Amino acid sequence: MDASAESGSVSSAAPAGDCRIIPLRLCFVCRNVATPDIHNCTIELHAPDARSVICLRAGDERTAARWYTALAAVAELATRSVIADANRLLSDDVLSSGTAREVRHIGWLAEKVLA
């Protein structure tokens, strides 16, 4: 992964048409939130700007669980790098009490609305 893909910017070599690029930094990985699936084979990857979502459908529940675990682990690593970047930016900002500001957690909350 190159630096532009990691930072979330899209390079000029991006495919045209109906192609979407969802950066893993600050993305949201879930199951059965936007797309109901009684077979539990769907994984959703939501873009950080909440405008795009990719729904991946596995052949069976076990494969979907493995895909979800792998995607969630990569998203967690990307989120940790976002926290580290935020803390580097905040390290120069010292409060009047003499302590530096610190980000400890960044994440998403999702609510599944039952119809």
N, C-alpha and C positions, 0 to 999 in steps of 0.2 A: 504494500500500500504506500503510495507516495504522500508527500506532505500536503498536497492540495486536497487529496481525497480524505486524509485524516482530519484536516481542518474544516471540512464540510464545503469547501468551495468547489465549483464545477469547472473543470478545465475546458478549453475550447475544443478539445478532441471528444467531447461528450457526444454520444449518438443522438441523432435527430429523431423526430417522430414522437410516438407515444411512450418513450422510454423515460423512466424516472430514476433518479439517483437518490438514495436515502443514506445519509452519513450515519455511521454507527455511534458517533459521539452524540450523546443525549437522546438517542432513539428510545423507543418503548417497545419491548418485546412482551407479548402476552398470548393467551389462548382463550378463544371463545368470548371475546368482549364485543367486538364490532360485528363479527360473523358467527352466528350461532351454528354449532356443529354437534349433532347428537352422537357422532362417531368419535369425537375428540381427536380428529386427525389434522386440524388446522392450526397453524401458527401465524400470528399477526405481527408485522414489523411496522410500527408507526413512526413517521418522520418527526424530527424534533419540532418542526413548525406546525404539526398536526394537520397538514394539508393532504398528505399522501399516506397511504397504507399499502403494504404488500401482504397478501394472504398466500401462504404456502400450504399446500395440502399434501400430506404424506399418504402412502398407501395403507398404513395401519397405525394404530395408536402407539405402539412401541417405537416405531420409526419417528413419529411426531414428537414423542417424548425426548428422544435422542437429539433431534434437530433443535427443539426448544432449549434443551440444556446447553448445547453448543452455542447457539445464538445468544442466549442470556449471559453466558460466561464472557463472550467477546464484548457484548454491550456493557457489562460490568467493568471490564478492563478499560474500555474507552471512557466510561464515566469517571473512573478513578483518575485518568489522565486529565479530564476536565477539572476535577477538584484540585489536582496538583497545579494546573495552570492558574486557576482562580486564586489559590493561596499564594502563588508567586506574585501575582498582581497586587494582592492585598498586603503582602509582607512589608511594603513601604508605608502602609497606612497604619500608623500607631495611634491608638486612642489616648485621650488625656490621662487615663489611668496607667499608661505605660505598656499596655498589652496590645498585641497585634490582633487584627481581625482574622478569623479563620472560618473557612467553609468545611463542614464535617460531612455533610450529606447533600446530595442532589438526586432527585428522583421524580417519578410520576405517580400520581394517584389516579386510579380509574374506577369508575362506577358502572356496573352492569345494570342497566335498567330493564326490568322484566316487563314485558308487554302483556 
